[in-house]
Each structure stands twice: as structure tokens, then as C-alpha cells.
Amino acid sequence: MRVLIATIAVLLLAAWPLSGTWAEDPPADPPTTEEEDQPVEDAEENTEAEEEEPAAEEEDEAEPVPEGVRRRPLSGEQERRYKQRKTREDPFLNPPVGSGTPIVEGTYNPADWLREEVYCGSSYYMVQDASGNVVGQSSLAISAESDPVLGDFIRLRCHRNIDQPVQLELCVFAGTFKPRFKEVQTELANRPAPVDPDAEGEVPELYDNYQRLSVDYLFDRMTVVHRVAGITSRRQIRQLPFSYDIDELPLLARQLRFREVEWPFEAVLCDPQHEEQLPMSIAEPVWVENVVSGDAERYDCYEFTIRLGNDTHTYLVERLPPHRLVRFTDGELTYTLTDYLEQQ
């Protein structure tokens, strides 16, 4: 009998490890019959859903991050939600109620109003105040150039000598007339005194006699750099779509198609010096005959009434090529053409 019991015990001990109970404890809650019959694919889908739900709840319950700071997305779903939220918050794509319909790409393009062919040359103007007194002079030179980096572009050089001498240079892309780079140099009326005028020997001048403004347009941003009396400040400002630089308005007026488009012509002008974005609207032009220039020449012109922000400007552009800008006013001063030299 003892031999039989010992033999049974040895057989049980030999078979016990094969059942796998030593490697894994039995489940505390055995699965029900429904869970056992569930297909494998459904079980995997339920597992993924259970893993995604806590992530979504965790993202919603997370504390809001400061403006301009963003946490790294943990999944493609978080990246998609972030982009959707930023799109909804964009004031240009979703303006407040009552602010008008946003411009949609493909339905409105200011370039359709502008001729691609540019007549290059130099224009010279006398400047008068509201009483007709001559207070200065101005010149505007337009040239077409090519650069291995910028490609084909239009360069505007302007010199104004009214209260203070101002030199301006502006580069815009040919065809689209979108601004690329601008630099404005203004000569200061009152030059700062040296630091120590009574010191012996030559006193180094720490300040120059110019105020400089540089603007770099790149994609949807413009970087504005001010340099005044040895102090430099830099700031980045968003450039809105369908916008141009405020100093290329004389060029835009010359490039408008007079009778081939529907009016008004609307766009935005960037004013980097005052860090403003000014809405511009140009009504349908009116034909004006025998406009007298400063050199007693007569031109048949189209008169444009330009609404720029809260101001109203008037531009008289020659009807026939080279479409000289015969006269224009900015609300305070009037510029009248005295000479024009066409570039050969």
C-alpha cells in the first residue's frame, strides 16, 4: 500500500510543472462566457479605445499653457487638435461677427488689378503745402533688376527734401509687387552734441546724424529694425495676406488697370515705421483732361481717390504709357511732376 501511494505521489509531482501554474497565478476574476466568445479583432479594438480615452481626458484636463509656449504633442491626434484650435482662433480666418467676410485665396487677388509691365524712369516733383507754397522737392526712380537670390525684382529709390532729407530704397518682386526689403534713412535736424566738448584732443562721436529704419519681409512676417542715436531696437510684426508696403503706393497707382477690372481695388498697406496695417480702398477712376504739370505740360489722366485708413489721397496718372504720376496729394502736401526721364 505504501508503495502504491508513493508511486502516485511521484507521478503527480512529475506532471505538476507541465500545467504552468508555477509560472503564472490563476486569474482572480475568470472571464465570462461572452468574453471568451468575443472575436480577437474586437478585443484589440476595445483595448485601443480604452487606451485613447484616458489620453483625451488627460489632454482636456491639462492646465492651459502660457501664450507662445507649446507642449510637445504625444500623438498625431494631439497635433491635429492643436492645429484645429489654432485655426479657429486665427482672427483673419475667423473674424469677429460683423467685421466682414474674410478674403479667401482664389476668390480675390489684388495682382489681377495690376499690370505686370513696368515703365522704368525717374520722376521729379515740387512739393507744395495747402496754401500753394513750395516747401521742398522729391524724386522717385523705378528700375527693373535681377538678382541670383531674389530673381526679377523692382527697385524704388526715393529722395525727399522737405523738413528733413529722407532717402528711401524699396525692393519688390516683379509681377506680384510684394515687398521684400526696405531701408529708410532720415537725416536728423538737431545733431547731438559730443559727450565732452571741453575735453582736450579729438572727441569720438558716439552718435551719428541719421535715423535708420530697415524692414525685412519674409513669408508672413516683417522684421523691423530701428536705429536712432546709437540705440537699436528690433521687432517682428505679422504681415497680413494681400498686403503691400505703404511706400510703394505711387508704383501701385501707376500699375492699376484703368478700365479692365471691377472696382474698388482693396488691399492692406504695411506701415512699419508706425507699426500699423492700414486698409486701402481705391474707387473707380475718373477721366480728367488737360492736367497741367510743373513744367507746363498737359496730360490726359485718370484720377484715383484712395481711402487709406482714415485719410483720403488723390492720384492723377497719365492715361497713355509710360503712365506718369503727374500729381498726387497725401492730404497735407501736393506733389506735382516737373520732369520725367525715361530709362533706356
C-alpha positions in Angstrom: 0.0 0.0 0.0 2.8 2.4 0.9 4.5 1.6 -2.3 1.3 2.4 -4.3 0.8 5.8 -2.5 4.5 6.7 -3.1 4.2 5.9 -6.8 1.1 8.1 -7.2 2.8 11.0 -5.4 5.8 10.8 -7.7 3.6 10.8 -10.8 1.7 13.9 -9.6 4.9 15.8 -8.8 6.2 14.9 -12.3 3.0 16.2 -14.0 2.5 19.4 -12.0 5.1 21.7 -13.6 3.7 20.9 -17.1 0.4 22.7 -16.2 2.2 26.1 -16.0 0.7 27.0 -12.6 4.2 27.8 -11.2 4.9 30.4 -14.0 1.6 32.3 -13.7 -1.1 32.5 -11.0 -4.7 31.8 -11.9 -6.8 34.9 -12.8 -8.7 36.4 -9.8 -11.8 37.0 -12.0 -12.2 34.3 -14.7 -13.6 35.7 -18.0 -17.3 35.1 -18.6 -18.7 33.1 -21.4 -19.4 36.2 -23.5 -15.8 37.5 -23.2 -14.5 34.1 -24.2 -16.7 34.0 -27.3 -15.6 37.6 -28.4 -13.5 37.7 -31.6 -9.9 38.6 -31.3 -10.2 41.7 -33.5 -13.0 43.2 -31.4 -10.9 42.7 -28.3 -8.0 44.6 -29.8 -10.2 47.5 -30.9 -11.7 47.8 -27.4 -8.2 47.8 -25.9 -7.1 50.7 -28.2 -10.3 52.6 -27.4 -9.6 52.2 -23.7 -6.0 53.5 -24.2 -7.1 56.6 -26.2 -9.9 57.7 -23.8 -7.6 58.4 -20.9 -5.2 60.3 -23.2 -8.0 62.6 -24.4 -9.3 63.2 -20.8 -5.7 63.9 -19.7 -5.3 66.4 -22.5 -8.6 68.2 -21.7 -7.8 68.4 -18.0 -4.3 69.7 -18.5 -3.6 73.2 -17.3 -3.6 75.9 -20.0 0.0 76.7 -21.2 1.1 80.4 -21.5 0.7 82.1 -24.8 3.6 81.3 -27.1 4.6 78.1 -25.2 3.5 74.7 -26.5 4.0 71.3 -25.1 5.4 68.6 -27.4 2.5 66.5 -28.9 2.4 62.9 -27.8 0.4 61.6 -30.7 -0.8 62.6 -34.2 -4.3 63.2 -32.7 -3.0 65.8 -30.3 -1.2 67.6 -33.2 -4.4 67.6 -35.3 -6.5 69.0 -32.4 -3.9 71.7 -31.8 -3.9 72.9 -35.4 -7.8 72.9 -35.5 -7.8 75.0 -32.4 -5.3 77.5 -33.7 -7.3 77.7 -37.0 -10.4 78.6 -35.0 -8.5 81.3 -33.0 -7.0 83.0 -36.1 -8.6 86.4 -36.3 -8.1 86.6 -40.1 -9.6 83.2 -40.9 -12.4 83.7 -38.4 -13.0 87.4 -37.9 -15.5 88.6 -35.2 -19.1 88.8 -36.1 -19.9 91.9 -38.0 -16.3 92.5 -39.2 -17.0 91.4 -42.7 -16.3 88.3 -44.8 -12.6 87.1 -44.8 -10.7 87.1 -48.1 -10.4 83.6 -49.4 -7.5 82.6 -51.5 -8.5 82.1 -55.1 -11.6 84.4 -54.9 -9.7 87.7 -54.7 -6.2 88.5 -55.8 -5.0 92.1 -55.9 -2.5 91.2 -58.6 -5.4 90.9 -61.0 -5.8 94.7 -60.9 -2.1 95.3 -61.7 -0.2 95.3 -65.0 3.0 93.3 -64.9 4.8 95.5 -67.4 6.6 98.3 -65.5 7.8 101.6 -67.2 11.1 102.5 -65.6 12.3 106.0 -65.2 12.9 108.9 -62.8 10.2 111.4 -61.8 10.9 114.7 -60.1 8.3 116.7 -58.1 7.9 120.0 -56.5 6.2 119.8 -53.1 3.6 122.4 -52.0 1.6 122.9 -48.9 -2.1 123.6 -48.6 -1.5 127.3 -49.4 0.4 126.6 -52.6 3.8 127.5 -51.1 6.7 125.4 -52.3 8.2 123.6 -49.3 10.5 121.1 -50.9 11.2 118.7 -53.6 11.1 115.0 -54.2 12.2 112.4 -56.7 11.3 108.8 -57.4 13.3 106.4 -59.5 12.0 103.0 -60.7 14.3 100.4 -62.2 13.9 96.7 -63.1 16.8 94.5 -61.9 17.7 90.8 -61.5 19.3 89.0 -58.6 20.5 85.4 -58.3 18.7 85.1 -55.0 15.7 87.4 -55.4 15.2 86.8 -59.1 13.5 89.6 -61.0 12.5 92.5 -58.9 11.7 96.2 -59.0 13.8 98.7 -57.1 12.3 102.0 -55.9 14.6 104.8 -54.9 13.0 107.9 -53.4 14.6 111.1 -52.1 12.5 113.7 -50.3 13.9 117.0 -49.1 11.1 118.8 -47.2 11.5 119.2 -43.4 14.3 116.7 -43.2 16.2 114.9 -46.0 14.9 111.4 -46.4 16.4 108.6 -48.6 14.3 105.5 -49.2 15.1 102.3 -51.1 12.5 99.6 -51.5 12.7 96.2 -53.4 9.5 94.4 -54.5 9.1 91.2 -56.5 8.4 91.7 -60.2 4.9 90.5 -61.2 3.4 90.4 -57.7 4.8 93.6 -56.3 5.1 92.0 -52.9 7.7 93.8 -50.8 11.0 92.1 -49.9 13.3 94.7 -48.3 13.2 98.4 -47.4 15.6 100.8 -45.9 14.8 104.4 -44.9 17.5 106.9 -43.8 16.4 110.2 -42.2 18.9 113.0 -41.5 18.3 114.4 -38.1 17.7 118.2 -37.9 19.4 118.6 -34.5 22.7 116.8 -34.2 23.5 115.5 -30.7 26.4 117.3 -29.0 29.6 115.3 -28.3 29.9 113.7 -24.9 32.6 116.0 -23.5 33.1 119.1 -25.8 35.6 120.7 -23.3 38.0 117.7 -23.4 41.4 118.1 -25.0 42.1 116.4 -28.2 39.6 114.8 -30.6 36.4 113.7 -29.0 34.9 110.5 -30.5 31.4 110.9 -31.7 29.2 108.1 -30.3 26.1 109.1 -32.3 25.6 109.7 -36.0 23.3 112.2 -37.6 20.9 109.7 -39.1 17.8 107.7 -38.1 17.6 104.4 -40.0 14.7 102.1 -40.5 15.3 98.6 -42.0 12.4 96.2 -42.8 12.9 92.6 -44.0 9.8 91.0 -45.4 9.9 87.2 -45.3 6.8 85.0 -45.7 4.1 86.3 -43.3 6.5 88.3 -41.1 8.3 91.6 -41.3 11.3 92.3 -39.1 11.6 96.0 -38.3 14.9 97.4 -37.1 15.1 101.0 -35.8 18.5 102.7 -35.2 18.5 106.1 -33.5 21.4 107.8 -31.8 23.3 104.6 -31.3 20.3 102.6 -30.0 18.9 99.7 -32.0 15.5 98.1 -31.5 14.1 95.0 -33.3 10.6 93.8 -33.6 8.7 91.2 -35.6 5.2 92.0 -36.9 2.8 89.8 -38.8 2.3 90.8 -42.4 -1.3 90.2 -43.5 -2.1 88.5 -46.8 -2.9 90.7 -49.8 -0.7 93.5 -48.4 2.0 95.8 -49.7 4.4 98.4 -48.3 3.0 101.9 -47.8 5.9 103.5 -49.7 5.1 101.6 -52.9 1.7 103.3 -53.3 3.0 105.6 -56.1 4.1 102.4 -58.0 0.8 100.6 -57.4 -1.2 103.6 -58.7 0.8 103.5 -62.0 0.3 99.8 -62.4 -3.5 99.7 -62.0 -5.6 98.6 -65.0 -7.8 101.5 -65.6 -10.8 100.1 -67.4 -10.4 96.3 -67.3 -11.4 95.4 -63.7 -14.3 95.8 -61.3 -13.8 98.3 -58.5 -13.0 99.1 -55.8 -9.4 97.8 -55.6 -8.8 96.7 -52.0 -5.6 95.7 -50.2 -3.7 96.4 -47.0 -0.6 98.7 -46.7 2.0 97.9 -44.1 3.4 100.9 -42.3 6.5 99.5 -40.5 7.6 102.9 -39.1 4.3 103.3 -37.1 3.8 99.5 -36.8 0.3 99.7 -38.4 -1.7 97.8 -41.0 -3.8 100.2 -43.0 -6.8 99.1 -45.1 -6.7 100.7 -48.6 -9.6 101.1 -51.0 -9.4 102.7 -54.4 -12.6 103.7 -56.2 -13.2 103.6 -59.9 -11.0 106.2 -61.6 -12.4 109.3 -63.3 -11.0 110.6 -66.6 -9.6 114.2 -66.3 -8.4 116.1 -69.3 -5.6 118.7 -69.6 -3.9 118.2 -66.3 -1.1 120.8 -66.1 2.3 119.6 -64.7 5.0 121.7 -63.1 6.8 122.1 -66.5 3.6 123.4 -68.1 2.9 120.2 -70.0 -0.7 118.9 -70.3 -1.7 115.3 -69.8 -4.9 113.4 -70.0 -5.1 111.4 -66.8 -7.2 109.1 -64.7 -7.9 110.4 -61.2 -7.9 107.9 -58.3 -9.5 108.6 -55.0 -7.7 106.4 -52.4 -9.0 105.8 -49.0 -6.1 104.8 -46.7 -7.1 104.3 -43.1 -8.9 107.5 -42.1 -7.2 109.6 -44.7 -8.1 110.3 -48.4 -5.4 110.7 -51.1 -5.8 111.7 -54.7 -3.6 110.4 -57.5 -3.6 111.6 -61.2 -2.0 109.1 -63.5 -1.3 109.6 -67.2 -3.8 107.6 -69.4 -1.2 106.6 -72.0 2.2 104.9 -71.5 4.5 105.4 -69.7 1.7 106.3 -67.2 3.5 109.1 -65.5 2.3 110.0 -62.0 1.5 113.7 -62.8 0.2 114.8 -59.5 -0.7 113.3 -56.1 -1.6 114.6 -52.7 -1.3 112.9 -49.3 -3.9 115.1 -47.6 -1.3 117.7 -46.4 1.2 118.1 -49.3 0.8 118.1 -53.0 3.4 116.7 -55.4 3.5 118.0 -58.9 5.6 116.5 -61.7 8.3 118.8 -63.0 10.4 116.4 -65.1 10.5 112.8 -66.2 13.4 110.9 -67.6 12.6 107.5 -69.1 15.1 104.8 -68.6 16.6 103.5 -71.8 
